[in-house]
Amino acid sequence: MFRPLSSCIVVLLAAACASLAAAPLRVGGFVVAPLVLGDRDRPIRGALRDYLEREVVPAGVPLRWMPAMSVHEAVGGLRNGSLDVMLVASGDALREPGTRASTWTYLHSQPHLALRDDAPLRAVRSLDQLAGLEIAWIAGPAISGGLLRSGARWRRIEGANWQVHALRLVQTGAIDAAYFENGYSPRYYVQTMGLPMRVLRLPMPPRSFFMLYSAKADRDTIARFDRVAGAAFAGRRFRDFLEKYPTEGMAPRP
């Protein structure tokens, strides 16, 4: 049996109105420069926001940008439903309760260390070379077995802007190094903050970066975001965008 044309039009219009009326996804997370930049008193900014606003929002996926948070706050927000999308996740975050991972990844990068320029360590060919060093580590993710067995001492850093805090500790000599799961963050800060530091690649497998969704977020809206964003991040387009991402005038607050 066929529906009258007028009924079909009403159904289509209702669906369109529902889509237009859908609340924007609340998007945020913790600072991982230059992917995510920001402070607690203003919406996040950075390469991921700029790319999503250029490639995803025009396709009809409204987003609301939240202030920067700590890792624990962001994961807690996903679990309680106050945050819909966390922009940066890797490794064991795939198994966070109350969340779902994006069906795609947007970046692969090897872990790096940032040290003072006068540090004796010039290259890392084995993790055993980290023995005895005190190294900053973001509070939240688990330290991998290889790093734990290296003999390094790990200082967990809390807060939304943990990367700047960690590098300040290195700069003053309070600790020996700061660990980053990607090479973009330390290079960004060395450049924008004018830090006399050396960035060394670690002999570890590359990390894959993805986004996490709240299991309490609207499934249809998340599915649309996942589909549109997955197409936007396919191939090398975002990597090329990130490698050319501007740094002038974007230095973080002290």
N, C-alpha and C positions, 0 to 999 in steps of 0.2 A: 504494500500500500504506500502511495506517495503522499508526502505532506504537502499541503497547499503552499504555494510560493511565499505567501505572506508570513506563514509560520516559520519557514526556513530563514527568512530575512530577520525575523524577531530573534531567533536563536543565535544567528551570526552576530547581530548587533549586541546582544546580551554578552556573548563571549568576548567581543571586542571591548566592551565597556569594562568587563571584569578584568581584562588584561591591563587596560589603561589605569584602572583603579588600584592595581596591585601595589602594595607598599614597597618602597625601595628596599633592597637588601642592605643591611647594615654591615659594612665592610671595614676591617681594620686589622690590628695585630700589633706586634712589637717592632721596634726599629731594627731593620737590617739594611743598612745603606748600600747602594742608593736605591734599592728596591722599595723600601719603606723608610721615610723620614718623618720626623715630627716630634711633638711634645704633648704633654697631657692636657694642655689648655687650648688646643686647636686641632682641627681635622688633619689626619695624616696627609703627606704629600709624597712625592718620589716617583721613580720610574714606573712602578706597577700602576699607580693611580693615573699617571699621564697616558700610559698605553691603553688602559681599560677605558678611559674617557674618550680616547680617539677611536678605538676599535670595537668596543662592546656596547657602551651606552647608546651610541646612535642606532644600534640595532634593536632598540626598544627594551633594554634591560636597565631600569633605574637603580642607581646605587647611592647610598648615603654613607659618607666618609666619617668614621669615628676617630676620636683622639688616640694617640699612641698609648699602648698598655704594656704591662709586663707579660712574660710568657704565661704565668699562672693566671693572670687576669683574663687574657685572651682565651685560653683553653676553658677556663671557668665560664666565660661568656658564651662559648659555643654550647657547653653542657646545659646552662640554664636558659638558653634561648635569647639572651640579650645581645648576642653577636651572631650574625648569619654566616659570614665568610671570614676566615683568617687567611691572610694573603701568603704567608710564608710558613711552610712546614716541610719536614724531611724525615727520613729514617723511621724510627719507631712511632712517630705521630700517626702513621697509618692505623695504628691500633688504639687510638685514644677513644675511650668510652663516650658515647653520646655524640659522636661525630662521624662524618663520611668524607672520604678523600675525593678530590677531583679525579676524573677519569683520565687525566692527562698531566704531564709535567711540563714546566715552562723553562727550566734551566738545569744544566749539569755543570758542576764546578768542583774542583778539588779543594780540600781543606788547606788552610794557610796559617802561618804564625806571623805576628807582628812583633818585632823586637827593636830596641834602641839601636841606632846606627853604630854605636860603639860596642855593642855586644860581641863577644868572641865567636858566636855561632854564625857561620857564613853560608851554610847550606845544610839541609837535612836529608841524608841518604838512608838513615835508619831511625826509627822512633826511639831506639835506645839512646840516641844523642840527646834526648830531652830529660834524661835522668838528672834529678837534683834541681831542675828549674821549677819556679813557681809560676803557674800559667793561669790566666783568667779564663773562665768558662761560664757561659750563660746558664743561669739557674733554670732548670726545667728539664731539658733533654738528658738522657743518660749518657755517661762517658763510655765510649767503645772499649772493648776488651784490650785492643792493641794499645790504646792510649793509657789505660790503667796500668798495663804491664810495663810501660816505658820507664817508670821510676820518677816521673814528674809529680809535683805537688799541685793540686788543682784548687783554685779559689773561685767559688761560685759568685757570680755577680748578678744582683737583682735589679729590677727597675725597667721602665720603658726604654730609656736611652742607655742601656747597658754597654753598648759598644764604645761610646764616648768615655764613659766611666772607666772601662777597662784600659783604654789607650792612655788616659790620664795617669793611671797607676803605673803603666809601663814607662811613660814619659818621665815621671818623677823618680823612677827607680824603686818604687815600692814593691813591684813584682818584676819578673823577668820577661814575660811575653803574654800576648793575648791570642787565644785560639779563635779562628773563624772557619765556618764550614764552607766558605766560598772565598775567592780571591778578589771579588769586586769591592767588598766592604772595607778591608784595610787599605787598599789602594785609593779608594775614594777619600777616606779620612786623612791619609798621609798627604794627599794633594790639597784638599780644602782647608785643612788645619795647619798646613806647613810643618808637619811633624818630621823631625830628623830620625826616621825609622826605616827599617829594612823589612820587607815582606818576603817570606820564604814559603815555597810550596812544600807540603808534607807528602811523604811517600805513602799515600792512602788512596783507596778507590774514590772516584768522583761521587759526589752526593747529588741525588735528584731532588729537585724542589717542586712542590705542588701546593695546592690550596686545600684547606679543610672547611667543610660545611657543617653547620649545626644540624643535628638530626631533628630539631624542633622547627627548623625553617620551613617555609612553604615549599612543598616538593615540586610543584609545577614551576615556580619561579626559579628554584635552584636548578632544575633540569634545563630550563631555558638558558640560564647563565652558563651552566656547564657546557652546553652545546655550542653557544655562540663564542664563549671564551676559548673553548678547545680549538675551534677553527681559527681564531685569531692568533693563538700561540703555536699553531702548527708550523713546522719547518724552522727556519732561522730568523724569521722576521723580528721576534722579540730580542733575540741575542744580538742581532745587528743594531737594533734600537738601543739596547743597553750599553753596548760598547761605544756608542757615540753620544751617550747621555751627557747632557751638560753638567758641569760642576762649578762653573764660575758663579759667584754670588749666592751659592747654596751652602756655605759653611754652616755647620750646626752651632747652636749656642754652646758656650763653654759649660 
